[in-house]
Amino acid sequence: MTDPLASVVVAVRADARVRRLLASLASQTAPRGSYEVIVVENGSADLADTDGADGITRYARLERASSGAARNAGLGLARGQFLLLTDADCVARPGWIEHLTARLAAGDVAAAGGTIVKHQPGTRAQRHAITVVDGQRSLSYLPALHLPYVAGANAGFVTSALREAGGFDEELLSGNDVDACYRLGLRGHRVGLAPDAVIEHEDRATVTAHFRRFYTYAVYQVLLYAKYKHLSGKRYVLDAYPLRRALQAAASAPGCTAHLLRGDPGPASAAALQLIEAAGVLCGDISGAIRFRQPYLLRTCHHRQERSPAVSMPDRPPLVKSRERHLTRRGVLWLGLRCDVRCKFCYDEHVPAVQKGWLSLEDAIRALDKFRSYYGNEFVDFMGGEPTLHPAILDITAHAASIGLRPTVITHGMHLARPEQAAAFAQGGIHDFLVSVHGTGETARAIHGRGRDNAARQEQALDNLRALGVPFRFNVTMIRDNLTELEAIAALAASKGARVVNFLTFNPYFEWERDVEISFQARHSDIAPHLMRAIDICTAAGVEANVRYFPPCQLPGYEQHVYTGYQLPYDPHEWDYNSWYDTGYPGQPGEDWYYRASGRQRERHDYHEVSACGGCALRDVCDGFHAQYAARWGGSEAIPYPGPPVADPRHFIRHQDKYQYPPGEPGSGPGPSASSSTELAAPLGLTASGGAVARRKLPAGQ
């Protein structure tokens, strides 16, 4: 017997309307053999005769009245690749199964929701009140966690992903569909929409029932908040929804009056039902807050003051510049590869979505403790994806600061355009931000591939950080699209108060290795003139300018700014090869170790000498050219340096003025113990973040 493509699960309790739903499911455009219907009756016993109906229905019964338990029972029985949910008070339009399974079969989402419309509204409440999630024409969000969800009245899931996530929370009498989407989202899965998959919903017929519906929703939203507040970092929730709906109703009063005078009570009925809805949510919020003992209604200073001393905003001592070069003490931790923009050059672009899950809070804390106590790191960079989306990012940065690891978040910055988000990081002990600014104006959005007003949002974020006294630096990836804007980006850094600008050369690491012709990749000789002028702007403004992964011979007269893999260990803003790859060497190795590690890094990233490099004095302290670059354009740009071989990677960079961070800067914490305990020496084995594992893969021989 061939398994069906889809299993439709209907949880029902004492609702004869389910027979109407079953009739609509028997009339689908999808072939009968491609789906099954599983009716799970919970808390009632009226539907045993549906077993075997229309050759597609299976029946199960639970004594317990719980939609979560009923849905889990259906999940356990399901044979389909996809599990579809709807409710007894619904009617499925003929193409529902076909369209919803097609959306899931596309492979880019693990959950999807279809459109919800009213089914034959008869009463005034049915005609004028909003339907489930206002028709599900967009993804929905709740205060509990900033992850999207779809409503169980019209939802589909990849069965295997839902099972791996643990199915439905049986204690949530309402909201277990939201919880399932949250758990999928926390595992790195996406949630999407299937607009053509339409369900008709019979809304509540009376005002009292309408009130109870929103009251129940709100009560269990409080329980959702309680379940996820350790991830969201929220100490309280101020639910603005009731106030917003009440204000909308009040604003419509003049129009309602005019319609009433013309004999049309419709707008007034809609406004009244908005007030009923607001009252239901407000009462549910209060009831849930009391019942589950959660601060879910009012914002108070008390909750803000409960944070530890590590999350205050003390004064930051001024920095000094120096030409002394010391080995970096900066660790790096990939929190996962999920991101809400799609930069065209991103190294993670080709990583499957299922490998972009978040690192758990527990694993992050374990890694940070090892960075500090075993490797002796003093700084840590949080990488993504987009780390500000991590549900526990504030807890992670606060923990780093509390143990003496000064935390940096590498981000596109747009979420920091919200003042409250920027302030939360400032209060959480953040050391600084490294903001990816790849263009100005429309170029920024075009490179990001998603979003609106991207450049303006980034500038607002920089203004917010500056107002809070939070330092920031820039990362700029140099590609064909932004070469003519490098000077403008340097000027922006100067005007906004950035400390540092890192100009990054695109090279096809990781998943880009398969591509030889990359349309946006620029030649070094095309980059150099714009880059030199940008460095001049930075230098004149006192902004530190660094160039990464660029052959020094391509920037004559500017070599002190150039860092290949051999110079990176001497840049305090770059990553410690020792903790980066979790080598197991306690504390900090000597310079010879880092020189050998630089050579292994060069091999790992597939850099090679071209013919002219053989006679170059820098050949022992320079990466050369990436293999793909040399294969595409050859080595004619290489200009060998004359003279005896240079053995010191600091040969040029010792002439650059660089920021130095004093020990007394906030978050410096206790000194490293370089502990060699068995527990700390064990490999971290951070696998939860999927594709990010490759970013920590140990180079051969290290």
C-alpha positions as CSV (number, residue, x, y, z in Angstrom):
1,M,0.0,0.0,0.0
2,T,1.5,3.3,-1.0
3,D,1.6,6.0,1.6
4,P,-0.4,9.2,0.8
5,L,1.2,12.5,0.2
6,A,-0.8,14.3,2.8
7,S,-2.6,13.5,6.1
8,V,-5.3,15.9,7.1
9,V,-5.8,15.9,10.9
10,V,-9.0,17.2,12.4
11,A,-9.2,17.6,16.2
12,V,-12.9,17.7,17.2
13,R,-15.0,17.8,20.4
14,A,-18.8,17.7,20.3
15,D,-19.1,19.5,17.0
16,A,-21.4,18.0,14.4
17,R,-20.2,20.5,11.8
18,V,-17.2,18.2,11.3
19,R,-19.4,16.2,8.9
20,R,-19.7,19.3,6.7
21,L,-15.9,19.6,6.7
22,L,-15.5,15.9,5.8
23,A,-17.8,16.3,2.8
24,S,-15.6,19.2,1.6
25,L,-12.5,17.1,2.1
26,A,-14.0,14.3,0.0
27,S,-14.5,16.8,-2.8
28,Q,-10.9,17.9,-3.3
29,T,-9.2,18.4,-6.6
30,A,-6.3,16.3,-5.3
31,P,-6.6,12.6,-6.2
32,R,-8.3,10.5,-3.5
33,G,-5.3,8.2,-3.1
34,S,-2.9,11.2,-2.5
35,Y,-4.4,12.0,1.0
36,E,-6.0,10.6,4.0
37,V,-8.2,12.3,6.7
38,I,-7.7,11.5,10.4
39,V,-10.6,12.5,12.7
40,V,-9.5,12.6,16.4
41,E,-12.4,13.1,18.7
42,N,-11.4,14.3,22.2
43,G,-13.7,14.7,25.1
44,S,-16.8,13.5,23.2
45,A,-18.0,10.3,21.5
46,D,-20.3,11.0,18.6
47,L,-18.3,10.4,15.4
48,A,-17.3,6.7,15.4
49,D,-19.3,6.2,12.2
50,T,-17.0,8.5,10.3
51,D,-14.3,5.7,10.3
52,G,-13.8,4.7,6.7
53,A,-16.1,7.4,5.3
54,D,-15.5,8.1,1.6
55,G,-12.6,5.6,1.6
56,I,-10.3,8.3,3.0
57,T,-11.2,8.8,6.7
58,R,-9.7,7.2,9.8
59,Y,-11.2,7.7,13.2
60,A,-9.5,7.8,16.7
61,R,-10.8,8.9,20.0
62,L,-9.3,10.3,23.2
63,E,-11.0,10.6,26.6
64,R,-9.0,13.8,27.3
65,A,-10.3,17.1,25.9
66,S,-7.2,18.6,24.5
67,S,-6.6,19.8,20.9
68,G,-2.9,19.4,21.4
69,A,-3.3,15.8,22.5
70,A,-5.7,15.1,19.6
71,R,-3.3,16.7,17.1
72,N,-0.5,14.6,18.5
73,A,-2.6,11.5,18.2
74,G,-3.2,12.4,14.5
75,L,0.5,13.0,14.0
76,G,1.3,9.6,15.4
77,L,-1.2,8.0,13.0
78,A,-0.3,10.1,10.0
79,R,1.3,8.3,7.0
80,G,1.6,11.4,4.8
81,Q,4.7,13.3,3.9
82,F,2.8,16.5,4.9
83,L,0.4,17.0,7.8
84,L,-2.4,19.4,7.2
85,L,-4.6,20.9,10.0
86,T,-8.1,22.4,9.9
87,D,-11.0,22.5,12.3
88,A,-14.5,21.2,12.6
89,D,-16.0,24.6,12.1
90,C,-14.3,25.0,8.7
91,V,-15.0,24.1,5.1
92,A,-12.1,23.3,2.7
93,R,-12.4,24.7,-0.8
94,P,-11.8,22.2,-3.5
95,G,-8.1,23.1,-4.2
96,W,-7.1,23.3,-0.6
97,I,-5.1,20.1,-0.3
98,E,-3.5,20.5,-3.7
99,H,-2.3,24.1,-3.1
100,L,-1.1,23.6,0.5
101,T,0.9,20.5,-0.3
102,A,2.4,22.2,-3.4
103,R,3.7,25.0,-1.1
104,L,5.2,22.5,1.3
105,A,6.7,20.4,-1.5
106,A,8.6,23.5,-2.7
107,G,11.1,22.6,0.0
108,D,11.9,26.1,1.5
109,V,9.4,26.0,4.4
110,A,8.5,23.5,7.1
111,A,5.1,25.0,7.8
112,A,2.7,27.0,5.7
113,G,-0.7,28.6,6.2
114,G,-3.4,29.3,3.7
115,T,-6.0,32.0,3.4
116,I,-9.0,32.0,5.8
117,V,-12.4,33.5,4.7
118,K,-15.8,33.7,6.3
119,H,-18.2,30.8,5.7
120,Q,-21.8,32.0,5.1
121,P,-21.9,34.8,7.7
122,G,-25.4,35.1,9.0
123,T,-25.4,37.0,12.3
124,R,-24.3,40.5,12.8
125,A,-21.2,39.2,14.8
126,Q,-20.3,36.9,11.9
127,R,-20.7,39.6,9.3
128,H,-18.7,42.4,11.0
129,A,-16.1,40.7,13.3
130,I,-12.6,39.8,12.0
131,T,-12.1,36.1,11.2
132,V,-9.2,33.9,12.3
133,V,-5.9,35.9,12.3
134,D,-7.7,38.4,10.1
135,G,-7.7,36.0,7.2
136,Q,-4.1,34.9,7.4
137,R,-3.1,37.0,4.4
138,S,0.3,37.6,6.1
139,L,2.3,35.8,8.7
140,S,1.3,36.5,12.3
141,Y,3.4,37.3,15.4
142,L,2.7,37.4,19.1
143,P,4.5,39.1,22.0
144,A,5.9,35.8,23.3
145,L,8.6,35.4,20.7
146,H,9.4,37.3,17.5
147,L,8.9,34.3,15.3
148,P,6.1,33.9,12.8
149,Y,3.3,31.4,13.1
150,V,0.3,30.2,11.1
151,A,-3.1,29.3,12.6
152,G,-4.2,25.6,12.9
153,A,-7.5,26.4,11.2
154,N,-5.5,26.3,7.9
155,A,-1.9,25.1,8.4
156,G,0.4,22.5,6.9
157,F,3.6,21.0,8.1
158,V,6.4,18.8,6.9
159,T,5.6,15.7,8.9
160,S,9.1,14.7,9.7
161,A,10.2,18.2,10.8
162,L,7.1,18.5,13.0
163,R,7.9,15.1,14.6
164,E,11.5,16.1,15.2
165,A,10.4,19.3,16.8
166,G,8.2,17.4,19.3
167,G,4.7,17.9,17.8
168,F,2.2,19.9,19.8
169,D,2.2,21.0,23.4
170,E,-0.7,19.3,25.0
171,E,-0.8,21.7,28.0
172,L,-1.7,24.6,25.7
173,L,-5.5,24.3,25.3
174,S,-5.1,27.2,22.8
175,G,-2.0,28.3,20.9
176,N,-0.4,24.8,20.4
177,D,-0.3,25.7,16.7
178,V,1.7,28.8,17.5
179,D,4.0,26.8,19.8
180,A,4.7,24.2,17.0
181,C,5.7,27.0,14.7
182,Y,8.0,28.5,17.3
183,R,9.7,25.2,17.8
184,L,10.2,24.8,14.1
185,G,11.6,28.3,13.9
186,L,14.0,27.7,16.7
187,R,15.3,24.7,14.8
188,G,16.1,26.9,11.8
189,H,13.0,26.1,9.7
190,R,11.0,28.7,7.9
191,V,7.2,29.4,7.9
192,G,5.5,30.5,4.8
193,L,2.1,31.2,3.2
194,A,0.0,29.4,0.6
195,P,-2.5,32.1,-0.5
196,D,-4.4,29.8,-2.9
197,A,-5.1,27.2,-0.2
198,V,-8.4,28.5,1.1
199,I,-10.4,27.5,4.1
200,E,-13.8,28.9,5.0
201,H,-14.3,29.4,8.7
202,E,-17.7,29.7,10.4
203,D,-17.0,32.6,12.9
204,R,-18.6,32.9,16.3
205,A,-22.3,33.7,16.0
206,T,-22.8,35.8,19.1
207,V,-21.1,38.7,20.8
208,T,-20.6,36.6,23.9
209,A,-18.9,33.8,21.9
210,H,-16.7,36.5,20.1
211,F,-15.6,37.8,23.5
212,R,-14.8,34.3,24.8
213,R,-12.8,33.5,21.7
214,F,-10.4,36.4,22.2
215,Y,-10.4,35.9,26.0
216,T,-9.2,32.3,25.6
217,Y,-6.6,33.3,23.0
218,A,-5.1,35.9,25.4
219,V,-5.0,33.6,28.4
220,Y,-2.9,31.0,26.7
221,Q,-0.7,33.7,25.0
222,V,0.5,34.5,28.6
223,L,1.4,30.8,29.0
224,L,3.3,31.0,25.7
225,Y,5.2,34.0,27.0
226,A,6.1,32.1,30.2
227,K,7.3,29.1,28.2
228,Y,9.7,31.2,26.0
229,K,10.7,34.2,28.1
230,H,14.1,32.5,28.8
231,L,14.7,32.7,25.1
232,S,13.1,36.1,24.3
233,G,15.0,37.9,27.0
234,K,11.7,39.7,27.9
235,R,11.2,40.4,31.6
236,Y,7.6,41.6,30.9
237,V,5.2,42.1,28.1
238,L,3.1,45.2,27.4
239,D,0.3,43.9,25.1
240,A,-0.7,46.9,23.1
241,Y,-3.3,45.0,21.0
242,P,-6.3,45.9,23.1
243,L,-5.5,49.6,23.2
244,R,-4.8,49.6,19.4
245,R,-8.1,48.0,18.6
246,A,-10.0,50.3,21.0
247,L,-8.4,53.3,19.4
248,Q,-9.3,52.1,15.9
249,A,-12.9,51.7,17.0
250,A,-12.9,55.2,18.5
251,A,-11.3,56.7,15.4
252,S,-14.1,55.3,13.3
253,A,-16.9,56.9,15.4
254,P,-17.6,59.9,13.1
255,G,-17.9,57.6,10.1
256,C,-20.1,55.2,12.0
257,T,-22.4,58.0,13.0
258,A,-22.8,59.1,9.4
259,H,-23.6,55.6,8.3
260,L,-26.2,55.2,11.1
261,L,-27.9,58.4,10.1
262,R,-28.2,56.9,6.6
263,G,-29.6,53.7,8.0
264,D,-26.5,51.6,7.7
265,P,-25.5,50.0,11.1
266,G,-22.6,48.0,9.6
267,P,-19.6,50.2,10.5
268,A,-21.0,50.8,14.0
269,S,-21.4,47.0,14.5
270,A,-17.8,46.5,13.3
271,A,-16.5,49.2,15.7
272,A,-18.5,47.7,18.6
273,L,-17.1,44.2,17.9
274,Q,-13.6,45.8,17.9
275,L,-14.3,47.0,21.4
276,I,-15.6,43.6,22.4
277,E,-12.4,42.0,21.0
278,A,-10.2,44.5,22.8
279,A,-12.1,43.8,26.1
280,G,-11.7,40.0,25.6
281,V,-7.9,40.3,25.0
282,L,-7.5,42.7,28.0
283,C,-9.5,40.4,30.3
284,G,-7.6,37.4,29.0
285,D,-4.2,39.1,29.6
286,I,-5.2,40.0,33.2
287,S,-6.6,36.5,33.9
288,G,-3.5,34.8,32.3
289,A,-1.1,37.0,34.2
290,I,-2.7,36.2,37.5
291,R,-3.3,32.5,36.7
292,F,0.3,31.9,35.5
293,R,1.9,34.5,37.7
294,Q,3.6,36.4,34.8
295,P,4.3,40.1,34.2
296,Y,2.2,40.2,31.1
297,L,0.5,43.6,31.2
298,L,2.4,46.4,32.7
299,R,5.9,47.7,32.1
300,T,7.5,48.6,35.4
301,C,10.9,49.8,36.4
302,H,11.1,46.9,38.8
303,H,11.6,44.4,36.1
304,R,14.3,46.5,34.4
305,Q,16.2,46.7,37.7
306,E,16.3,43.0,38.2
307,R,19.2,42.6,35.8
308,S,22.7,41.9,37.2
309,P,25.4,44.6,37.5
310,A,27.0,43.2,34.3
311,V,24.1,44.7,32.2
312,S,24.5,48.3,33.2
313,M,25.8,51.1,30.9
314,P,28.9,52.4,32.6
315,D,31.1,55.1,31.2
316,R,33.6,53.9,28.6
317,P,37.2,55.1,29.0
318,P,38.8,56.8,25.9
319,L,40.8,54.6,23.6
320,V,44.3,55.2,22.4
321,K,46.1,54.3,19.2
322,S,49.4,52.5,19.1
323,R,51.8,50.8,16.7
324,E,52.6,48.0,19.1
325,R,51.4,44.6,17.8
326,H,50.2,41.9,20.1
327,L,48.5,38.6,19.4
328,T,44.7,38.9,19.3
329,R,42.6,37.7,22.2
330,R,39.3,37.6,20.3
331,G,37.1,34.5,20.0
332,V,34.3,33.9,17.6
333,L,31.1,32.0,18.0
334,W,28.6,31.3,15.1
335,L,25.1,31.4,16.6
336,G,23.5,30.0,13.5
337,L,23.1,31.0,9.8
338,R,19.6,32.3,9.8
339,C,19.2,35.8,8.3
340,D,16.5,38.0,7.0
341,V,18.4,39.5,4.1
342,R,20.1,37.7,1.2
343,C,23.3,39.5,0.4
344,K,24.4,38.3,-3.0
345,F,27.9,37.5,-1.9
346,C,27.0,35.8,1.4
347,Y,29.1,32.7,2.1
348,D,25.9,31.1,3.5
349,E,23.8,31.6,0.4
350,H,24.1,28.0,-0.7
351,V,23.7,26.4,2.7
352,P,20.3,24.5,2.9
353,A,17.7,26.1,5.2
354,V,17.6,23.0,7.4
355,Q,21.3,23.6,8.3
356,K,20.7,27.2,9.5
357,G,19.3,26.4,12.9
358,W,20.2,28.4,16.0
359,L,22.8,27.3,18.5
360,S,21.1,26.7,21.9
361,L,21.6,29.1,24.8
362,E,23.2,26.2,26.8
363,D,25.8,25.4,24.1
364,A,26.6,29.1,23.6
365,I,27.2,29.5,27.4
366,R,29.4,26.4,27.3
367,A,31.5,27.8,24.5
368,L,31.9,31.2,26.1
369,D,33.0,29.7,29.3
370,K,35.7,27.7,27.5
371,F,36.8,30.7,25.4
372,R,37.4,32.7,28.7
373,S,38.6,30.1,31.1
374,Y,40.5,27.7,28.9
375,Y,41.7,29.8,25.9
376,G,42.0,33.1,27.8
377,N,40.1,35.1,25.3
378,E,39.1,38.7,26.3
379,F,36.7,39.5,23.5
380,V,34.2,37.5,21.5
381,D,32.5,38.1,18.2
382,F,29.0,36.7,17.6
383,M,28.5,35.7,14.0
384,G,25.5,34.6,11.9
385,G,23.4,34.7,9.8
386,E,22.0,37.7,11.6
387,P,22.7,37.3,15.3
388,T,20.2,39.9,16.5
389,L,17.5,37.5,15.4
390,H,18.7,34.8,17.8
391,P,15.9,34.4,20.4
392,A,18.4,34.4,23.3
393,I,20.9,37.0,22.0
394,L,20.5,39.3,25.0
395,D,21.1,36.5,27.4
396,I,24.2,35.4,25.5
397,T,25.8,38.8,25.3
398,A,25.0,39.4,29.0
399,H,26.7,36.2,30.0
400,A,29.8,37.0,27.9
401,A,30.1,40.4,29.5
402,S,29.6,38.9,33.0
403,I,32.6,36.6,32.6
404,G,34.9,39.1,31.2
405,L,34.4,38.4,27.5
406,R,33.7,41.8,25.8
407,P,31.0,40.9,23.3
408,T,30.7,42.2,19.7
409,V,27.7,41.5,17.5
410,I,28.3,41.3,13.8
411,T,25.1,42.5,12.2
412,H,23.5,44.3,9.3
413,G,22.2,46.6,12.0
414,M,18.7,47.3,10.7
415,H,16.9,45.9,13.8
416,L,18.9,48.4,15.9
417,A,16.9,51.2,14.2
418,R,14.4,50.5,16.8
419,P,15.6,52.5,19.9
420,E,14.3,50.0,22.4
421,Q,16.3,47.2,20.6
422,A,19.5,49.3,20.6
423,A,19.0,50.2,24.3
424,A,18.5,46.5,25.2
425,F,21.9,45.7,23.9
426,A,23.4,48.7,25.6
427,Q,22.0,47.6,28.9
428,G,23.1,44.0,28.3
429,G,26.8,44.8,28.4
430,I,27.6,45.0,24.7
431,H,31.2,46.0,23.9
432,D,30.6,47.2,20.4
433,F,28.8,46.3,17.1
434,L,30.4,45.5,13.7
435,V,27.9,46.7,11.2
436,S,27.9,45.4,7.6
437,V,27.5,48.5,5.5
438,H,27.9,47.4,1.8
439,G,26.4,50.4,0.1
440,T,24.5,53.7,0.3
441,G,21.0,54.5,-0.8
442,E,19.4,52.0,-3.2
443,T,22.7,50.0,-3.5
444,A,22.4,48.8,0.0
445,R,18.9,47.3,-0.6
446,A,20.0,45.8,-3.9
447,I,22.9,44.0,-2.3
448,H,20.8,42.9,0.6
449,G,18.2,41.5,-1.8
450,R,15.4,42.1,0.7
451,G,13.9,44.9,2.7
452,R,12.8,48.5,2.4
453,D,14.7,51.7,3.2
454,N,17.7,49.6,4.2
455,A,20.2,52.3,4.1
456,A,18.0,54.7,6.0
457,R,17.4,52.1,8.7
458,Q,21.1,51.4,9.0
459,E,21.8,55.1,9.4
460,Q,19.1,55.3,12.1
461,A,20.7,52.4,13.9
462,L,24.1,54.1,13.9
463,D,22.5,57.3,15.3
464,N,20.8,55.2,18.0
465,L,24.1,53.6,19.0
466,R,25.9,56.8,19.0
467,A,23.3,58.4,21.2
468,L,23.6,55.5,23.7
469,G,27.4,55.7,23.6
470,V,27.8,52.2,22.1
471,P,30.8,52.0,19.8
472,F,30.6,50.5,16.3
473,R,32.8,49.6,13.4
474,F,32.0,48.9,9.7
475,N,32.5,45.9,7.5
476,V,32.4,46.5,3.8
477,T,32.6,43.7,1.3
478,M,34.0,45.0,-2.0
479,I,32.2,43.9,-5.1
480,R,31.5,45.3,-8.5
481,D,28.2,46.8,-7.2
482,N,29.7,49.1,-4.7
483,L,33.2,50.0,-5.9
484,T,32.2,53.6,-6.7
485,E,30.6,54.0,-3.3
486,L,33.7,53.0,-1.2
487,E,34.5,56.7,-0.7
488,A,30.9,57.5,0.3
489,I,30.9,54.6,2.8
490,A,34.2,55.9,4.3
491,A,32.7,59.4,4.6
492,L,29.6,57.9,6.3
493,A,31.8,56.1,8.8
494,A,33.5,59.4,9.6
495,S,30.3,61.4,9.9
496,K,28.5,58.8,12.1
497,G,31.5,58.2,14.4
498,A,32.6,54.7,13.5
499,R,35.9,53.6,15.1
500,V,37.1,51.3,12.3
501,V,36.2,50.3,8.7
502,N,37.2,46.9,7.5
503,F,37.3,46.7,3.7
504,L,36.8,43.0,2.8
505,T,37.8,41.3,-0.4
506,F,35.2,38.8,-1.7
507,N,36.8,35.4,-2.2
508,P,34.8,32.2,-2.9
509,Y,35.1,30.4,0.4
510,F,32.9,27.5,1.6
511,E,29.9,26.9,-0.6
512,W,31.1,29.4,-3.3
513,E,34.0,27.2,-4.1
514,R,31.9,25.5,-6.8
515,D,31.6,28.7,-8.9
516,V,34.3,29.8,-11.3
517,E,32.5,32.8,-12.9
518,I,30.9,35.0,-10.3
519,S,29.3,38.0,-11.8
520,F,29.7,40.5,-8.9
521,Q,33.3,39.6,-8.2
522,A,35.7,42.5,-8.9
523,R,39.4,42.4,-10.0
524,H,41.9,43.8,-7.5
525,S,43.1,46.4,-10.0
526,D,39.6,47.7,-10.4
527,I,39.1,47.9,-6.6
528,A,42.4,49.5,-5.8
529,P,41.9,53.2,-7.0
530,H,38.5,53.5,-5.1
531,L,39.9,51.7,-2.1
532,M,43.0,54.0,-1.8
533,R,40.8,57.1,-1.8
534,A,38.5,55.5,0.8
535,I,41.5,54.8,3.0
536,D,42.6,58.4,2.7
537,I,39.2,59.6,3.8
538,C,39.3,57.3,6.8
539,T,42.8,58.3,7.8
540,A,42.0,62.0,7.5
541,A,39.0,61.5,9.9
542,G,40.9,59.4,12.4
543,V,39.0,56.3,11.5
544,E,41.1,53.1,11.5
545,A,41.0,51.5,8.0
546,N,41.9,47.8,7.5
547,V,41.9,45.8,4.2
548,R,41.3,42.1,4.5
549,Y,42.5,39.3,2.2
550,F,44.0,41.6,-0.5
551,P,47.5,41.1,-1.8
552,P,49.7,43.9,-0.5
553,C,51.3,44.4,-3.9
554,Q,47.9,45.7,-5.1
555,L,48.0,48.7,-2.8
556,P,51.5,50.2,-3.0
557,G,52.0,52.8,-0.3
558,Y,49.0,51.5,1.7
559,E,50.5,48.1,2.8
560,Q,50.3,49.0,6.5
561,H,46.5,48.7,6.2
562,V,46.6,45.2,4.5
563,Y,45.9,42.0,6.5
564,T,46.2,38.6,4.9
565,G,45.9,35.4,6.9
566,Y,49.5,35.9,8.2
567,Q,48.8,39.4,9.6
568,L,45.3,38.7,11.1
569,P,46.7,37.2,14.4
570,Y,48.1,40.6,15.2
571,D,44.9,42.5,14.7
572,P,42.9,42.8,18.0
573,H,39.7,43.0,15.9
574,E,40.4,39.6,14.3
575,W,39.9,36.0,15.6
576,D,42.2,33.8,17.6
577,Y,42.9,30.7,15.4
578,N,43.3,28.7,18.7
579,S,39.8,29.1,20.1
580,W,38.2,29.6,16.6
581,Y,39.1,26.0,15.8
582,D,38.9,24.7,19.3
583,T,42.3,23.2,19.0
584,G,42.6,22.2,22.6
585,Y,45.8,24.2,23.3
586,P,45.2,25.9,26.7
587,G,45.9,29.6,27.0
588,Q,47.7,31.4,24.2
589,P,50.4,29.7,22.1
590,G,53.5,31.5,20.9
591,E,54.0,33.4,17.7
592,D,55.5,30.4,15.9
593,W,52.3,28.5,16.5
594,Y,50.3,31.3,15.0
595,Y,52.6,31.5,12.0
596,R,52.1,27.8,11.3
597,A,48.3,28.2,11.9
598,S,48.3,31.0,9.3
599,G,49.9,28.7,6.8
600,R,47.2,26.1,7.4
601,Q,44.5,28.7,7.1
602,R,46.0,29.7,3.8
603,E,45.7,26.1,2.6
604,R,42.2,25.8,4.0
605,H,41.0,28.8,2.0
606,D,42.8,27.7,-1.1
607,Y,45.2,30.5,-1.7
608,H,48.2,30.0,-4.0
609,E,51.2,31.8,-5.3
610,V,51.1,32.9,-9.0
611,S,54.3,32.8,-11.0
612,A,55.4,36.3,-10.0
613,C,55.1,35.4,-6.3
614,G,58.1,33.1,-6.5
615,G,60.5,36.0,-6.5
616,C,58.6,38.2,-4.0
617,A,60.2,39.1,-0.7
618,L,56.8,38.8,1.0
619,R,56.0,35.2,-0.2
620,D,56.4,33.8,3.3
621,V,54.1,36.3,5.0
622,C,51.4,36.7,2.2
623,D,48.5,34.5,1.2
624,G,49.0,35.2,-2.5
625,F,45.9,34.9,-4.8
626,H,42.8,32.7,-4.3
627,A,42.8,29.7,-6.7
628,Q,39.5,30.7,-8.2
629,Y,40.7,34.3,-8.8
630,A,44.0,33.1,-10.4
631,A,42.1,30.6,-12.6
632,R,39.7,33.3,-13.7
633,W,42.0,36.3,-14.3
634,G,45.6,34.9,-14.1
635,G,48.4,36.4,-12.1
636,S,49.4,39.4,-14.3
637,E,48.4,41.8,-11.5
638,A,51.1,40.4,-9.1
639,I,54.0,42.8,-8.5
640,P,56.9,41.1,-6.6
641,Y,58.6,43.0,-3.9
642,P,62.4,43.0,-4.3
643,G,64.9,42.2,-1.6
644,P,65.6,39.4,0.9
645,P,62.7,37.3,2.2
646,V,60.6,38.9,4.9
647,A,59.9,36.6,7.8
648,D,57.9,38.8,10.2
649,P,54.2,39.1,9.3
650,R,54.3,42.6,11.0
651,H,56.7,44.0,8.4
652,F,54.2,46.6,7.1
653,I,51.4,46.6,9.7
654,R,53.7,47.8,12.5
655,H,53.5,51.2,10.8
656,Q,49.7,51.5,11.2
657,D,48.1,53.3,14.1
658,K,45.5,51.0,15.6
659,Y,43.1,51.2,18.5
660,Q,44.1,49.5,21.7
661,Y,41.6,48.4,24.3
662,P,42.6,49.2,27.9
663,P,42.1,46.5,30.6
664,G,39.7,48.7,32.5
665,E,37.1,49.0,29.7
666,P,33.7,47.7,30.7
667,G,33.4,43.9,30.7
668,S,37.1,43.2,31.1
669,G,36.4,41.0,34.1
670,P,38.8,38.6,35.7
671,G,42.0,37.4,34.0
672,P,42.1,34.0,32.2
673,S,42.9,30.9,34.2
674,A,44.1,28.9,31.2
675,S,42.5,25.9,33.0
676,S,43.4,22.5,31.6
677,S,40.7,20.6,33.3
678,T,39.4,17.6,31.5
679,E,35.9,19.1,31.2
680,L,37.1,22.3,29.5
681,A,39.6,20.5,27.4
682,A,37.0,18.3,25.8
683,P,36.0,19.4,22.2
684,L,32.9,21.7,22.2
685,G,31.2,19.7,19.5
686,L,28.8,22.6,18.6
687,T,26.6,20.9,16.0
688,A,23.2,22.5,16.7
689,S,23.9,25.3,14.3
690,G,24.1,23.0,11.4
691,G,25.9,24.6,8.4
692,A,27.9,26.9,10.8
693,V,29.9,23.8,11.8
694,A,32.0,24.2,8.6
695,R,33.1,27.6,9.8
696,R,34.9,26.0,12.8
697,K,36.2,23.0,11.0
698,L,39.8,22.4,11.9
699,P,42.3,22.9,9.1
700,A,44.3,19.8,8.1
701,G,47.2,19.2,10.4
702,Q,46.3,21.6,13.1
